[in-house]
């Protein structure tokens, strides 16, 4: 389950970071601003005022976001494991909503993502929607990789038949 959660977290983290970057660029002129703000976990309030790309703030901010995404992806994958035949998007929406509630109504302000310092309500909603979409996309990609295509069994059996015909 941890590998599935890592894949889900990666899709969710990348998509939500993309939305955060676009919205941050619109709000501040810098695509790095909102991601940098997440590094306030390590560097305090100053991180929210850093608008350039740098290792200290941008990489740290993304790493924190990715680790948080992994945490939430574990819940998503546990839910999907209990109901493997269910659709992927309802639990993705539920987990994303839970992440928002915890991020902004449960944890202390010091542990919020920090995006909210640069993004308005619509951009925040888009960020959490992108997170849910990323979880759903990972599940869809995984099911596509596992499911054989319509021609795969025939091609495999033809290859096996050719090998057997050539064998002495």
C-alpha positions as a Markdown table, in Angstrom:
| # | Residue | x | y | z |
|---|---|---|---|---|
| 1 | Unk | 0.0 | 0.0 | 0.0 |
| 2 | Unk | 2.9 | 2.4 | 0.7 |
| 3 | Unk | 4.0 | 2.3 | -2.9 |
| 4 | Unk | 0.5 | 3.0 | -4.2 |
| 5 | Unk | 0.3 | 5.9 | -1.7 |
| 6 | Unk | 3.7 | 7.2 | -2.9 |
| 7 | Unk | 2.4 | 7.2 | -6.5 |
| 8 | Unk | -0.9 | 8.8 | -5.5 |
| 9 | Unk | 0.9 | 11.4 | -3.4 |
| 10 | Unk | 3.2 | 12.2 | -6.3 |
| 11 | Unk | 0.4 | 12.8 | -8.7 |
| 12 | Unk | -1.6 | 14.8 | -6.1 |
| 13 | Unk | 1.4 | 16.8 | -5.0 |
| 14 | Unk | 2.6 | 17.7 | -8.5 |
| 15 | Unk | -0.9 | 18.7 | -9.7 |
| 16 | Unk | -1.7 | 20.8 | -6.7 |
| 17 | Unk | 1.7 | 22.4 | -6.7 |
| 18 | Unk | 1.2 | 23.3 | -10.4 |
| 19 | Unk | -2.1 | 25.0 | -9.4 |
| 20 | Unk | -0.5 | 26.7 | -6.4 |
| 21 | Unk | 2.3 | 28.0 | -8.7 |
| 22 | Unk | 0.0 | 29.4 | -11.3 |
| 23 | Unk | -2.2 | 31.1 | -8.7 |
| 24 | Unk | 0.9 | 32.3 | -6.8 |
| 25 | Unk | 2.3 | 33.8 | -10.0 |
| 26 | Unk | -0.9 | 35.6 | -10.6 |
| 27 | Unk | -1.1 | 36.9 | -7.1 |
| 28 | Unk | 2.6 | 37.8 | -6.5 |
| 29 | Unk | 4.3 | 37.7 | -9.8 |
| 30 | Unk | 6.3 | 34.7 | -8.8 |
| 31 | Unk | 5.4 | 31.0 | -9.3 |
| 32 | Unk | 7.5 | 30.1 | -6.3 |
| 33 | Unk | 5.8 | 32.3 | -3.7 |
| 34 | Unk | 3.1 | 30.0 | -2.5 |
| 35 | Unk | 5.4 | 26.9 | -2.4 |
| 36 | Unk | 8.0 | 28.9 | -0.6 |
| 37 | Unk | 5.3 | 29.9 | 2.0 |
| 38 | Unk | 5.0 | 26.2 | 3.0 |
| 39 | Unk | 8.6 | 26.3 | 4.2 |
| 40 | Unk | 7.4 | 28.5 | 7.1 |
| 41 | Unk | 7.3 | 25.2 | 9.0 |
| 42 | Unk | 11.1 | 25.4 | 9.0 |
| 43 | Unk | 12.0 | 29.1 | 8.5 |
| 44 | Unk | 9.1 | 30.9 | 10.2 |
| 45 | Unk | 7.2 | 33.9 | 8.8 |
| 46 | Unk | 10.1 | 35.1 | 6.7 |
| 47 | Unk | 9.5 | 32.2 | 4.3 |
| 48 | Unk | 6.2 | 33.8 | 3.3 |
| 49 | Unk | 8.0 | 36.8 | 1.9 |
| 50 | Unk | 10.5 | 34.9 | -0.3 |
| 51 | Unk | 9.4 | 35.1 | -3.9 |
| 52 | Unk | 12.5 | 33.7 | -5.7 |
| 53 | Unk | 13.2 | 30.0 | -6.4 |
| 54 | Unk | 15.8 | 28.7 | -4.0 |
| 55 | Unk | 16.7 | 25.5 | -2.3 |
| 56 | Unk | 16.1 | 26.7 | 1.2 |
| 57 | Unk | 12.5 | 27.7 | 0.6 |
| 58 | Unk | 11.2 | 26.2 | -2.7 |
| 59 | Unk | 12.7 | 22.8 | -2.3 |
| 60 | Unk | 11.9 | 22.6 | 1.4 |
| 61 | Unk | 8.3 | 23.9 | 0.7 |
| 62 | Unk | 7.7 | 21.3 | -2.0 |
| 63 | Unk | 9.2 | 18.5 | 0.2 |
| 64 | Unk | 6.9 | 19.4 | 3.1 |
| 65 | Unk | 3.9 | 19.5 | 0.7 |
| 66 | Unk | 4.9 | 16.2 | -0.8 |
| 67 | Unk | 5.3 | 14.6 | 2.6 |
| 68 | Unk | 1.9 | 15.9 | 3.6 |
| 69 | Unk | 0.5 | 14.6 | 0.3 |
| 70 | Unk | 1.9 | 11.1 | 1.2 |
| 71 | Unk | 0.2 | 11.3 | 4.6 |
| 72 | Unk | -3.2 | 11.9 | 3.0 |
| 73 | Unk | -2.6 | 9.4 | 0.2 |
| 74 | Unk | -2.2 | 6.7 | 2.8 |
| 75 | Unk | -5.8 | 7.3 | 3.9 |
| 76 | Unk | -6.9 | 7.4 | 0.3 |
| 77 | Unk | -5.2 | 4.1 | -0.5 |
| 78 | Unk | -6.5 | 2.5 | 2.7 |
| 79 | Unk | -10.0 | 3.5 | 1.7 |
| 80 | Unk | -9.5 | 2.2 | -1.9 |
| 81 | Unk | -8.1 | -1.1 | -0.5 |
| 82 | Unk | -11.2 | -1.7 | 1.5 |
| 83 | Unk | -13.4 | -1.0 | -1.5 |
| 84 | Unk | -11.3 | -1.9 | -4.6 |
| 85 | Unk | -14.3 | -1.9 | -7.0 |
| 86 | Unk | -15.6 | 1.5 | -6.1 |
| 87 | Unk | -15.0 | 4.6 | -8.1 |
| 88 | Unk | -11.7 | 6.4 | -7.4 |
| 89 | Unk | -13.0 | 10.0 | -7.2 |
| 90 | Unk | -15.4 | 10.0 | -4.2 |
| 91 | Unk | -12.7 | 9.0 | -1.7 |
| 92 | Unk | -10.3 | 11.4 | -3.4 |
| 93 | Unk | -12.8 | 14.2 | -2.8 |
| 94 | Unk | -13.4 | 13.1 | 0.7 |
| 95 | Unk | -9.7 | 12.9 | 1.6 |
| 96 | Unk | -9.0 | 16.3 | -0.1 |
| 97 | Unk | -11.8 | 17.8 | 1.9 |
| 98 | Unk | -10.5 | 16.2 | 5.1 |
| 99 | Unk | -7.0 | 17.6 | 4.3 |
| 100 | Unk | -8.5 | 21.1 | 3.9 |
| 101 | Unk | -10.4 | 20.8 | 7.2 |
| 102 | Unk | -7.3 | 19.6 | 9.1 |
| 103 | Unk | -5.0 | 22.1 | 7.4 |
| 104 | Unk | -7.1 | 25.1 | 8.2 |
| 105 | Unk | -9.4 | 24.2 | 11.1 |
| 106 | Unk | -7.5 | 21.7 | 13.3 |
| 107 | Unk | -3.7 | 22.2 | 13.2 |
| 108 | Unk | -2.1 | 25.3 | 14.7 |
| 109 | Unk | -1.4 | 28.2 | 12.3 |
| 110 | Unk | 2.3 | 27.4 | 12.4 |
| 111 | Unk | 1.5 | 24.1 | 10.6 |
| 112 | Unk | -0.9 | 25.3 | 7.9 |
| 113 | Unk | 0.3 | 24.8 | 4.3 |
| 114 | Unk | 1.0 | 28.6 | 4.0 |
| 115 | Unk | -0.5 | 28.8 | 0.5 |
| 116 | Unk | -3.4 | 30.8 | 2.0 |
| 117 | Unk | -1.0 | 33.8 | 2.5 |
| 118 | Unk | -0.8 | 34.3 | -1.2 |
| 119 | Unk | -4.0 | 32.6 | -2.6 |
| 120 | Unk | -7.6 | 33.6 | -2.4 |
| 121 | Unk | -10.6 | 31.4 | -1.9 |
| 122 | Unk | -11.1 | 30.3 | -5.5 |
| 123 | Unk | -7.4 | 29.4 | -5.9 |
| 124 | Unk | -7.4 | 27.5 | -2.6 |
| 125 | Unk | -10.5 | 25.5 | -3.8 |
| 126 | Unk | -8.7 | 24.8 | -7.1 |
| 127 | Unk | -5.6 | 23.6 | -5.2 |
| 128 | Unk | -7.6 | 21.1 | -3.2 |
| 129 | Unk | -9.6 | 20.0 | -6.3 |
| 130 | Unk | -6.3 | 19.5 | -8.1 |
| 131 | Unk | -5.1 | 17.4 | -5.1 |
| 132 | Unk | -8.2 | 15.2 | -5.4 |
| 133 | Unk | -7.8 | 15.0 | -9.2 |
| 134 | Unk | -4.2 | 13.8 | -8.7 |
| 135 | Unk | -5.3 | 11.0 | -6.4 |
| 136 | Unk | -7.9 | 10.0 | -8.9 |
| 137 | Unk | -5.5 | 10.2 | -11.8 |
| 138 | Unk | -3.0 | 7.9 | -10.0 |
| 139 | Unk | -5.7 | 5.3 | -9.5 |
| 140 | Unk | -6.8 | 5.6 | -13.1 |
| 141 | Unk | -3.2 | 5.2 | -14.4 |
| 142 | Unk | -2.7 | 2.2 | -12.1 |
| 143 | Unk | -5.8 | 0.4 | -13.3 |
| 144 | Unk | -4.9 | 1.1 | -16.9 |
| 145 | Unk | -1.4 | -0.4 | -16.4 |
| 146 | Unk | -2.9 | -3.5 | -14.7 |
| 147 | Unk | -5.7 | -4.1 | -17.2 |
| 148 | Unk | -4.7 | -5.9 | -20.4 |
| 149 | Unk | -5.5 | -4.1 | -23.6 |
| 150 | Unk | -7.8 | -5.7 | -26.1 |
| 151 | Unk | -4.9 | -6.9 | -28.2 |
| 152 | Unk | -2.4 | -7.8 | -25.5 |
| 153 | Unk | -3.6 | -11.4 | -24.8 |
| 154 | Unk | -3.6 | -12.3 | -28.5 |
| 155 | Unk | -0.2 | -10.8 | -29.1 |
| 156 | Unk | 1.3 | -12.6 | -26.2 |
| 157 | Unk | -0.2 | -15.9 | -27.3 |
| 158 | Unk | 1.0 | -15.4 | -30.8 |
| 159 | Unk | 4.5 | -14.8 | -29.6 |
| 160 | Unk | 4.4 | -17.9 | -27.4 |
| 161 | Unk | 3.1 | -19.9 | -30.4 |
| 162 | Unk | 5.9 | -18.7 | -32.6 |
| 163 | Unk | 8.5 | -19.7 | -29.9 |
| 164 | Unk | 7.0 | -23.1 | -29.6 |
| 165 | Unk | 6.9 | -23.7 | -33.3 |
| 166 | Unk | 10.6 | -22.9 | -33.6 |
| 167 | Unk | 11.6 | -25.0 | -30.6 |
| 168 | Unk | 13.2 | -28.4 | -31.5 |
